Amino acid sequence: MMNYSFISPLRKPIFSPITKSWALCFLASGLIVVGIYFLLKFQTQSFINQSNNIDNEISNQATLKNELSDKLKYLNTQLDEIRLIQEENTALINAIENLFGLIPDQITINSIALTNNELTIKGITPSKELYIFLLESPLRAIFSESKVDFFVLPSGWYNFVSVSKIIKGNQQ
């Protein structure tokens, strides 16, 4: 017995259209998973590089902070020295003003030399007594040691050289 069919046989595919669509979905899902894997791997590596860069920047900032701190200390030291010099200059100006205030009108000063521990005054005075009472007394009050040499001029006045010293142990 033979079986005959009223229609001609159709080709039957190995995979049905539904199986093909499922396989395509699995393939697409696999590609998406692999793509996400590589994306995450790239982003992780980028994050690690960025983290290293941040660590480098932090160490650079710490180095700069130390350098700036050292420079700030140096500048503060310089500023303290400048303030000290200003204070010394102010004290010196006051001392010079006071010195000129000590000199009476009758005495003429030719030169003044001032060092750290010594004051030398050269000038002319009408008499030894005038010098002793008006200038030497204030100098003796300020300095530890004060001595003067007089030289008689033809006019009867006196040239004098006064040397006043501060001895280190007696400084006030």
C-alpha positions in Angstrom: 0.0 0.0 0.0 1.1 3.2 -1.0 0.3 6.4 0.6 -0.1 9.3 -1.6 -0.5 12.8 -0.5 -2.7 15.3 -2.1 -0.1 18.1 -1.6 3.4 18.1 -2.5 5.9 17.7 0.4 7.2 20.9 1.9 10.7 21.3 3.1 10.9 21.1 6.8 13.6 23.3 8.3 16.0 21.9 10.9 15.2 24.7 13.3 11.7 26.1 13.5 11.2 29.9 13.3 10.5 29.9 17.1 13.7 28.1 17.8 15.6 30.5 15.6 14.1 33.5 17.4 15.0 32.0 20.8 18.6 31.2 19.6 18.8 34.8 18.3 17.7 36.1 21.7 20.2 33.9 23.5 23.0 35.0 21.1 22.0 38.7 21.6 21.9 38.2 25.4 25.3 36.6 25.3 26.7 39.4 23.2 25.2 41.9 25.7 26.7 40.1 28.7 30.1 40.0 27.0 29.8 43.7 26.0 28.9 44.6 29.6 31.8 42.5 30.9 34.3 44.3 28.7 32.7 47.7 29.5 33.0 46.9 33.2 36.6 45.7 32.7 37.4 49.0 30.9 35.7 51.1 33.5 37.4 49.2 36.3 40.8 49.8 34.7 40.0 53.4 34.1 38.9 53.8 37.7 42.2 52.2 38.9 44.2 54.6 36.6 42.1 57.5 37.9 42.7 56.3 41.5 46.5 56.2 40.9 46.3 59.6 39.4 44.4 60.9 42.4 47.0 59.3 44.7 49.8 61.0 42.7 48.0 64.3 42.9 47.5 63.8 46.7 51.2 63.1 47.1 52.1 66.1 44.9 49.8 68.3 47.0 51.4 67.0 50.1 54.8 67.8 48.7 53.7 71.3 47.7 52.1 71.8 51.1 55.4 70.8 52.7 57.3 73.1 50.4 54.9 76.0 51.0 55.1 75.3 54.8 58.9 75.5 54.6 58.7 78.7 52.5 56.2 80.1 55.0 58.5 79.4 57.9 61.3 81.0 56.0 59.2 84.1 55.3 58.0 84.3 58.9 61.6 84.1 60.0 62.5 86.9 57.5 59.5 88.9 58.7 60.6 88.5 62.4 64.1 89.7 61.4 62.6 92.7 59.6 60.5 93.5 62.6 63.5 93.2 64.9 65.5 95.5 62.6 62.6 98.0 62.6 62.5 97.9 66.4 66.3 98.4 66.5 66.0 101.2 64.0 63.2 102.8 66.0 65.2 102.4 69.2 68.3 103.9 67.4 66.3 106.8 66.1 64.9 107.5 69.5 68.4 107.2 71.0 69.8 109.6 68.4 66.9 112.1 69.0 67.5 111.8 72.8 71.2 112.3 72.2 70.6 115.5 70.2 68.2 116.6 72.9 71.0 116.2 75.5 73.4 118.5 73.6 73.0 122.0 74.9 73.0 125.0 72.6 76.3 126.4 74.0 78.2 123.2 72.8 78.9 122.7 69.1 79.2 119.1 67.8 81.6 118.4 64.9 81.0 114.7 64.6 79.3 111.7 66.3 80.3 108.1 65.8 78.0 105.4 67.2 78.9 101.7 67.3 77.2 98.8 69.2 78.9 99.6 72.5 80.6 103.0 72.0 79.6 106.6 71.3 82.3 109.1 70.3 81.4 112.8 70.2 83.8 115.5 69.0 83.0 119.1 69.3 83.7 122.6 70.8 82.7 123.9 74.2 83.2 127.4 75.8 84.4 125.8 79.1 85.2 122.5 80.7 82.6 123.1 83.4 79.8 123.8 80.9 80.6 120.4 79.2 80.8 118.5 82.5 77.5 119.9 83.9 75.4 119.9 80.7 76.7 117.0 78.6 78.9 114.7 80.6 76.4 114.1 83.5 73.7 112.7 81.1 76.2 110.6 79.3 77.4 109.1 82.5 73.8 108.2 83.4 73.4 106.4 80.1 76.7 104.7 79.6 78.8 102.5 81.9 82.0 104.4 81.2 82.5 107.9 79.9 85.7 109.9 79.5 86.6 113.1 77.8 89.8 114.8 76.5 90.0 118.5 76.2 92.3 120.5 73.9 92.6 124.3 74.3 92.0 126.5 71.3 93.6 129.9 70.7 90.2 131.5 71.3 90.1 130.1 74.8 87.4 127.6 74.0 88.0 123.8 74.1 88.0 121.1 71.6 86.8 117.9 73.2 86.7 114.2 72.3 84.2 112.2 74.4 84.2 108.4 74.4 81.3 106.7 76.2 81.1 102.9 76.4 78.6 100.4 77.5 80.4 97.5 79.2 78.6 94.2 78.4 78.1 93.1 82.0 76.6 96.5 83.0 74.0 96.8 80.2 70.5 97.7 81.4 
